[in-house]
Amino acid sequence: WRDWSSDVCSSDLYAFGGSGWDTSGARFGLAGALTASGCSSNVELDWNEGGTLYHSTGNTSTYNFSSNSTGLIDGGLFGTFSGVSLRKVSDSEFLFHAFIYIDRTARLGAHALGEMRRQSGTFDDSSLKGVAVFAVARSTGSGSGVTIGTLTGNGGGSGIVTVYDDDAGTLTSETIPCDYTVALNGRTTLSSCGTDAPLLYLTTTNTAFLLSPNQGVGFGQAEPQMPGPFSNASLSGTFFMGTAAVVSQSMETQVGSVTLDGAGNVTGVGAFTSTTTQDTNHLFTDSYTVNSDGTFS
C-alpha cells in the first residue's frame, strides 16, 4: 500500500460512470466529468433515478483521503451532494462507491458502483470518428434488457447507430442516422435518433461511459472497434466472462471462462446462480460464425 493522495489531488481531468439503486428500490445510474485540483473538484453530472433524468453543472467540493493510505477517499468528489469512496486500480483508473443525495435533510438518495478514468486529449466532434462498439444493460418491466451495437461517427457531428436489443428475450435490431455534439469536457449529446438515445462522457476518442434517459436506466460503456474485416479467426483465445450488472432480482448471474479456437468452435465452463437454482460447474460447447462487420452468432 502507499498514499495515493498525490494522484487524485493533482490537476487532472476524469470521466466516470456507474449504476445501482436508490433508497426506494428504483434503478439508478450516473455519468459525469470532473476537474480535480488540490483535493477539490469541479463536476458536471448527469444521473437517472428510475426514469427521471437530472443534470447538474459547476458543483465544487473538497475531499480528503483516509489516514490508512490505502487509496480510500471520503468526501464530495462528485459535488457537495455526494459522498464517494474511491480505490485506485492504476495511474489512470479508479473504482468508486458513491452515494448521491436526492434529499439531504431526509437522507434519501442512491448508491452507485462504478469506474473513474483519466481523460486524455481534447474533445470536440472529431472525438467520435470511426466505429465505437457499446454495450448497455437496463431493467425492464419483464426483468432485464441488454443493448449492444456500434456508433460510427464521421468526426463532424453526424453518424450511424446500429443496435441489437434483447428485451427480456425479445430480440430486435435497427440502424438509424444520429447527430451528436461533443462538449469540451467530453459530454456528448445525441439527437435525431430516438428518445432513448444515451448521453456519453468520453475518456478518449471513441471511448465513453453511456447513460440512457429511459425508465430502465440503461448504463454501459463504449470503446473503439479494431479495424476489420473480421472472420472466425478474429475470435481466438481464452477469456473470462461474467454478468456485468444485476439489474433485476429475478435474473440469473454467471461467471466463467470460454475458449474460442479461431475456427468456429467454443468450449467453456461457467457457474450460474439465481434466487432458485445454482450450477457451479456447467461445462458447455458451441459453435460461432463471425461476419465481416464484427457481428457474430
C-alpha positions in Angstrom: 0.0 0.0 0.0 1.0 3.6 -0.5 -0.5 7.0 -0.2 -2.5 7.7 -3.4 -3.5 11.3 -2.4 -1.0 12.9 -4.7 -2.5 11.1 -7.7 -6.1 12.4 -7.3 -5.2 15.7 -5.7 -3.2 16.7 -8.7 -4.7 18.7 -11.5 -6.3 16.1 -13.8 -9.5 15.5 -15.8 -11.6 12.4 -15.3 -14.8 10.9 -16.7 -16.8 8.5 -14.5 -19.9 6.4 -14.6 -21.8 3.8 -12.6 -25.1 2.2 -11.7 -27.0 1.0 -8.7 -30.3 1.6 -6.7 -31.9 4.4 -4.8 -33.2 4.1 -1.3 -36.8 3.2 -2.6 -35.5 0.4 -4.7 -35.6 2.1 -8.1 -32.7 1.6 -10.5 -30.1 4.4 -10.6 -27.3 5.4 -12.9 -24.8 8.3 -13.2 -22.2 9.6 -15.5 -20.1 12.8 -15.4 -16.8 14.6 -15.9 -14.7 16.3 -13.2 -11.6 18.5 -12.9 -9.5 17.6 -9.8 -7.1 20.1 -8.4 -5.6 20.2 -4.9 -8.2 17.8 -3.4 -11.1 19.8 -4.7 -13.2 19.1 -7.7 -15.5 20.8 -10.2 -18.1 18.5 -11.7 -20.7 18.2 -14.4 -23.0 15.3 -13.6 -26.0 13.5 -15.1 -28.0 10.9 -13.2 -31.1 8.9 -13.9 -33.3 7.8 -11.0 -36.0 5.4 -12.1 -36.5 7.2 -15.4 -36.1 10.8 -14.2 -33.0 12.4 -15.6 -31.2 15.1 -13.8 -28.3 17.4 -15.0 -26.1 19.5 -12.7 -23.1 21.7 -13.5 -20.5 23.7 -11.6 -20.5 21.5 -8.5 -17.4 22.4 -6.5 -16.4 20.4 -3.4 -13.4 19.2 -1.4 -12.5 15.8 -0.3 -9.9 14.0 1.9 -8.0 10.7 2.0 -8.3 8.3 4.9 -5.4 8.0 7.2 -4.6 4.4 6.4 -3.2 5.4 3.0 -4.8 2.5 1.1 -6.3 4.7 -1.6 -9.7 5.2 0.2 -11.1 8.7 -0.3 -14.1 10.2 1.5 -16.0 13.3 0.6 -17.9 15.1 -2.1 -15.7 14.2 -5.1 -18.8 14.3 -7.3 -20.0 17.6 -5.8 -21.4 18.8 -2.4 -24.4 16.5 -2.8 -22.3 13.3 -2.9 -20.3 11.0 -0.7 -17.7 9.0 -2.6 -15.3 6.2 -1.6 -12.5 5.6 -4.2 -10.0 2.8 -4.8 -7.1 3.1 -7.2 -6.6 0.4 -9.8 -3.8 2.1 -11.9 -2.4 5.5 -12.7 -5.5 6.2 -14.8 -8.3 4.1 -13.4 -10.3 4.1 -10.1 -13.2 2.2 -8.8 -15.8 4.0 -6.7 -18.8 3.7 -4.5 -20.9 6.8 -4.5 -24.0 7.9 -2.5 -25.8 10.8 -4.3 -28.2 12.7 -2.0 -31.6 13.4 -3.6 -32.9 14.8 -0.3 -30.0 15.5 2.1 -32.3 16.5 5.0 -34.2 13.2 4.8 -31.0 11.4 3.9 -32.7 9.9 0.8 -30.6 9.2 -2.2 -29.0 6.5 -4.3 -26.0 4.2 -4.3 -23.8 3.5 -7.3 -20.8 1.4 -8.0 -18.6 2.4 -11.0 -15.4 3.4 -12.5 -13.5 6.7 -13.0 -10.9 7.1 -15.8 -8.4 9.8 -16.5 -9.3 11.7 -19.7 -6.7 12.1 -22.5 -6.6 14.5 -25.4 -9.0 17.4 -26.2 -12.7 16.9 -27.0 -14.8 18.1 -29.9 -16.9 16.5 -32.6 -13.8 14.8 -34.1 -13.6 12.7 -30.9 -16.2 10.4 -32.4 -14.7 9.2 -35.7 -14.8 5.7 -36.9 -16.6 2.8 -35.2 -17.2 2.6 -31.4 -18.7 -0.6 -30.0 -21.1 -0.2 -27.0 -23.0 -2.4 -24.5 -25.7 -1.1 -22.2 -27.7 -3.0 -19.5 -31.1 -1.9 -18.1 -34.1 -3.1 -16.2 -37.4 -3.8 -18.0 -41.0 -4.5 -16.9 -40.3 -8.1 -17.6 -36.9 -8.3 -16.0 -33.7 -7.2 -17.7 -32.6 -5.8 -21.1 -29.3 -5.5 -22.9 -28.4 -3.4 -26.0 -25.2 -3.9 -27.9 -24.2 -2.1 -31.1 -22.0 0.3 -32.9 -21.8 4.1 -33.2 -20.0 5.2 -36.4 -19.1 8.9 -36.3 -17.8 11.0 -39.2 -15.8 13.3 -36.9 -18.1 16.2 -37.8 -21.3 15.7 -35.8 -23.1 13.0 -37.8 -23.1 9.3 -37.6 -24.9 6.0 -37.9 -26.1 3.9 -34.9 -26.8 0.1 -35.3 -28.4 -1.6 -32.2 -29.2 -5.2 -31.3 -31.6 -5.3 -28.4 -32.7 -8.1 -26.1 -35.7 -7.0 -24.0 -36.2 -9.9 -21.6 -35.9 -12.4 -24.5 -37.5 -10.3 -27.3 -34.8 -9.6 -30.0 -34.9 -6.6 -32.3 -32.4 -4.7 -34.4 -32.3 -1.4 -36.3 -29.9 1.0 -38.0 -30.6 4.8 -37.8 -28.8 8.1 -38.5 -27.8 10.1 -35.5 -26.3 13.6 -34.9 -24.0 14.3 -32.0 -22.4 17.3 -30.2 -19.2 16.9 -28.1 -18.5 19.5 -25.4 -15.0 20.5 -24.2 -15.2 18.2 -21.2 -16.3 15.2 -23.3 -20.0 15.3 -22.5 -21.7 14.2 -25.7 -25.4 14.5 -26.6 -27.1 12.6 -29.4 -30.1 13.9 -31.3 -32.5 12.8 -34.1 -32.1 9.2 -33.2 -34.8 8.5 -30.7 -35.9 9.5 -27.2 -33.8 6.7 -25.6 -30.5 8.0 -27.1 -27.9 7.9 -24.3 -25.6 10.7 -23.0 -21.9 10.0 -23.4 -18.9 11.1 -21.3 -15.7 10.5 -23.3 -12.4 9.4 -21.8 -10.6 9.5 -25.2 -11.6 9.0 -28.8 -14.5 6.6 -29.3 -14.3 5.6 -25.6 -17.0 6.6 -23.2 -19.5 5.9 -20.4 -23.1 5.8 -21.6 -26.2 6.7 -19.6 -29.7 6.4 -21.1 -32.7 8.6 -20.0 -35.2 5.7 -20.1 -37.1 4.3 -17.2 -34.9 1.2 -17.2 -31.8 3.4 -16.6 -29.5 1.9 -19.2 -25.9 2.2 -18.4 -22.8 0.9 -20.1 -19.6 1.7 -21.9 -18.2 2.2 -25.5 -14.7 1.5 -26.9 -13.1 1.6 -30.3 -13.6 -1.3 -32.7 -10.4 -2.7 -34.2 -10.1 -2.5 -38.0 -11.9 -5.2 -40.0 -12.9 -7.1 -42.0 -13.5 -9.9 -39.4 -13.7 -13.7 -39.7 -13.8 -16.7 -37.3 -10.1 -16.2 -36.8 -10.8 -12.8 -35.2 -12.2 -14.7 -32.1 -9.4 -16.7 -30.7 -8.1 -17.4 -27.2 -9.4 -18.0 -23.7 -11.4 -15.2 -21.9 -13.1 -14.8 -18.5 -16.8 -13.9 -18.6 -19.4 -12.7 -16.2 -22.6 -10.8 -15.6 -21.7 -7.1 -15.9 -24.7 -5.8 -14.0 -27.5 -7.3 -11.9 -30.5 -5.1 -13.0 -33.3 -7.4 -11.8 -33.7 -9.6 -8.7 -35.1 -12.4 -10.9 -32.2 -12.6 -13.3 -29.6 -15.3 -13.4 -26.0 -14.3 -12.9 -22.9 -16.1 -14.1 -19.1 -16.2 -14.1 -16.8 -18.5 -16.0 -14.3 -18.8 -18.8 -14.7 -19.5 -22.5 -12.2 -20.7 -25.2 -12.6 -19.9 -28.9 -10.3 -21.7 -31.3 -10.4 -19.3 -34.2 -12.1 -21.9 -36.4 -15.7 -21.6 -35.1 -15.6 -23.8 -32.0 -16.4 -22.9 -28.4 -15.7 -24.7 -25.1 -16.2 -23.3 -21.7 -17.2 -23.7 -18.0 -19.5 -21.5 -16.1 -21.1 -21.0 -12.7 -24.7 -19.9 -12.7 -26.9 -18.8 -9.8 -30.3 -17.3 -9.3 -32.8 -17.0 -6.4 -33.9 -20.6 -7.1 -31.1 -22.6 -8.7 -27.3 -22.9 -8.8 -24.9 -24.7 -11.1 -21.2 -24.4 -10.1 -19.5 -26.4 -12.8 -21.5 -26.1 -16.0 -19.5 -27.4 -19.0 -20.6 -26.3 -22.5 -19.6 -26.5 -26.1 -20.9 -24.4 -29.0 -20.0 -23.0 -32.4 -19.8 -19.5 -33.8 -19.8 -17.7 -37.1 -18.2 -14.2 -37.4 -19.5 -11.8 -40.1 -17.2 -9.3 -41.8 -18.5 -6.3 -39.8 -17.7 -8.0 -36.5 -21.1 -9.2 -35.6 -21.3 -13.0 -34.9 -23.8 -15.7 -33.8 
